[in-house]
Amino acid sequence: MDISFIVVNWNTRDLLRLCLASIYSTVEGIEYEVFVVDNGSSDGSVEMVKREFPLVRLIENKQNKGFAAANNQALCLMKGRYAFLLNSDACLTKGAVKELFQFMERHKEAAMCCGQLLNEDGTKQRSFASFPNLLTLLTNESLLEFFFPKKFPGKRRNYTHPIEVDSCIGAAMLVRKKAIDEVGKLDERYFFFFEETDWAYAMRKAGWKIYFLPSALVYHFQGQSIGERLTPRLEYYRSRYRYFEKWYPPFYYLVIRLVIIGRLIVNWLGTGIYCLLTLCLLPGARQKFLLYSRLVAWHLKGDRGRKN
């Protein structure tokens, strides 16, 4: 078996249908299997998969176990030499998987690779990321990409050939089974966000390399914004803190935490002043002020544990 596709789903039935159809219609000349791990969906996703994609190996969870834990369920069962982690809101284009697969076959030092993620209108999304650190928190990433393009590559540059990167965005990435066996599966302490960053960091520390292939195109319909809702924002901060706490010494982690809280307080004060100047008449301004108020309060409480 060449590739084991793994799609984690939670209430995205219609997007999941498009995602699975893109696998079966675009992947040729490769022996593969497809897993769908459903995290307790209530929108008919499971029934749709059983009815329309009978070849899919379906894993049904009664509750939402999170991205890392759900992927690990399929990673334990996979037969492929590679795992292809694919978001349910992503669609493959013809030839993309074959290009990624052939690249990995030629580059035995590569643990992971990804292609170019696209918005529905064809514009580029961020497809890879540099490892977060104090510098990336203190500095605008666009400036780092402009002044240090080799160290901080970004989507604004037009790449014509594969480049080595720190980590892949988890919406669509091909991962070598041998590397997984060496460093372990995804860390299930991450419920959502930073799982792939953590994985890539562990693989890089073990001597593996990560690559981005600009000509392998994958549509990602929901983009990368976590929006203005509180719950995903809190999950993002939880995961970010876990990452720094895991990989950095205590003093560095403390500095990171103070910087993050400081930036949130500045944003909270800024939106508060703006609300006062506009007499709180603008819904968007009120919403942002309330969001930052809740984020600051959560940080000051020191509660980083996840509530299921």
C-alpha positions, 0 to 999 in steps of 0.5 A, spaced: 500 500 500 502 506 498 498 511 501 493 511 507 488 517 506 486 520 513 480 525 513 477 527 520 470 530 520 465 533 524 459 536 522 461 537 515 457 533 511 457 536 504 464 538 504 466 531 506 463 529 500 467 533 495 473 532 499 472 524 498 470 525 491 476 529 489 480 523 492 477 518 488 477 522 481 484 525 482 488 520 484 491 515 479 497 510 479 497 509 486 495 504 491 491 507 496 486 506 502 481 512 505 479 512 512 474 517 515 474 518 522 468 521 524 468 525 531 460 524 533 457 528 527 450 529 528 449 532 520 448 525 517 455 525 515 456 518 517 450 515 513 452 519 507 459 516 507 456 509 508 451 510 502 456 514 497 463 511 499 462 504 501 470 503 500 471 508 505 474 505 512 469 509 517 471 510 524 465 512 528 466 516 534 461 518 539 464 524 541 469 529 538 475 527 540 479 532 537 484 532 531 490 529 533 486 523 537 482 522 531 488 522 526 491 517 531 486 512 530 487 511 523 494 512 524 494 505 528 490 502 522 494 504 516 497 500 511 500 505 507 508 507 507 505 514 507 499 517 511 496 523 507 492 527 512 487 531 509 482 536 512 474 535 510 474 542 507 479 541 502 479 538 495 485 535 491 486 537 484 488 532 479 496 530 479 497 533 486 498 527 490 502 523 485 507 529 485 507 529 492 508 522 492 513 522 487 517 527 491 517 523 497 519 517 493 525 521 491 527 524 497 528 519 502 530 524 507 523 528 507 518 526 513 513 530 510 511 535 504 505 539 502 502 543 496 500 550 495 493 551 498 488 555 495 482 559 496 475 557 492 477 563 487 484 560 486 488 565 490 493 563 495 493 561 502 498 560 507 501 553 506 507 552 511 509 556 517 515 557 520 516 555 527 513 560 532 518 563 537 519 570 541 521 573 535 515 571 531 511 574 537 514 580 537 515 582 530 510 582 524 511 576 520 510 579 513 516 584 515 520 577 517 518 574 510 520 581 507 527 582 510 529 574 511 526 570 505 530 564 506 529 563 514 521 566 513 518 564 506 511 566 505 505 566 500 507 572 497 513 570 494 512 565 487 516 559 488 517 555 482 521 549 485 520 545 492 523 549 498 525 546 505 520 549 510 519 548 518 512 545 518 506 544 513 499 547 514 495 541 516 489 541 511 493 537 506 500 533 508 503 527 506 507 524 511 512 518 511 510 512 515 518 511 517 518 518 520 512 517 524 514 510 527 521 514 529 518 520 533 511 517 534 504 519 532 500 526 534 500 529 541 493 528 543 494 533 548 493 538 542 485 538 541 485 542 535 491 547 532 499 546 533 498 538 532 502 539 525 507 544 528 509 540 534 509 533 529 514 537 524 518 540 530 519 533 533 521 530 526 526 536 524 529 535 531 530 527 529 534 529 523 528 529 518 526 534 513 520 538 511 518 540 504 513 545 500 511 543 493 508 549 490 505 546 483 501 541 487 495 544 488 489 543 493 483 547 494 481 549 502 475 552 502 474 554 509 481 558 509 485 559 515 482 564 520 479 562 526 474 567 526 471 572 532 468 566 536 471 565 543 471 558 543 476 557 537 480 562 540 481 559 547 483 553 543 488 556 539 491 559 545 491 553 549 495 549 544 500 555 543 502 554 550 502 547 550 507 547 544 512 552 548 511 549 554 513 542 551 519 545 547 522 551 551 525 552 558 520 554 563 523 562 563 522 562 555 515 560 556 514 565 562 517 570 557 512 568 551 506 568 556 507 575 558 508 577 551 502 574 549 498 577 555 501 584 554 499 584 546 492 582 548 491 587 553 494 592 548 488 590 543 483 590 549 485 597 550 485 599 543 478 596 542 475 599 548 478 606 546 475 605 539 468 603 542 468 610 546 470 614 541 464 611 536 459 611 542 459 603 542 455 604 536 459 599 531 457 592 532 464 590 529 467 594 534 463 592 540 464 585 538 472 585 538 472 589 545 468 583 548 472 578 545 478 581 547 475 582 554 474 575 555 481 573 552 484 577 557 480 575 563 481 568 561 489 569 561 489 573 567 485 567 571 491 562 568 486 557 566 489 553 560 486 546 561 481 544 556 473 543 558 470 538 554 
